[in-house]
Amino acid sequence: DIVMTQSPDSLAVSLGERATINCKSSQSVLYSSNNKNYLAWYQQKPGQPPKLLIYWASTRESGVPDRFSGGGSGADFTLTVTSLQAEDVAVYYCQQYYSTPYTFGQGTKLEIK
Amino acid sequence: QVQLQESGPGLVKPSQTLSLTCTVSGDSISSGGYYWSWIRQHPGKGLEWIGYISYTGNSYYNPSLEGRVTMLLDTSKNRFSLKLSSLTAADTAVYYCARSRSMAAVDNLTFDYWGQGALVTVS
């Protein structure tokens, strides 16, 4: 199985500031034949199911604000939230869909400082 | 608007079998193009993918649960189900059903619509 490791486990950022979450996979999730990274990001607010934010490592799902951006390639990825808003308080998960079984990171809790 | 809703008992005894159903509205589970997954979240923990079933009824399960999982499709009622046998306390979790989008091939799925989740306690 591909192990997904996120850092940090929790993060406190001031409103309007930038938050960056890291995700590392135990093997590359870059598929050479199409040069795509099989990596998604989800947001889970308290008491709610996860919500798909980003796929292909950097493509925002429809309706996701552009303050959310994804980057990275191979085995190292980042989720950046620029200009943090109060409604962005949540736990964020990365997920690889390169191979089954699909696996998620342990989550990063994003809070307001 | 696609909506999914889990239903089933909230309390199950050890060694018994868990049965959950996910009713889908706003999309047809037999129309093709999507797969239908179950994912669970242990209390205060991360997410574990359990498996998927396709619109044709083909299924694939996480090997970590292989032998205990069965998923079925009920196209007449636009719903799909999960059965998990030989339960232990370690199976206590919130169980989510989710629509799964095939990104490149059947083995490359993301989860774009989720149910609200059903808490199942094994005790």
Interface residues (C-beta under 8 A of the other chain):
Chain A: Y31 N34 K36 Y38 A40 Y42 Q48 P49 P50 K51 L52 Y55 W56 E61 Y93 Q95 Y97 Y98 S99 T100 P101 Y102 T103 F104 G105 Q106 G107
Chain B: K45 G46 L47 E48 W49 Y60 N62 P63 S64 Y96 A98 M103 A104 D107 N108 L109 T110 F111 D112 W114 G115 Q116 G117
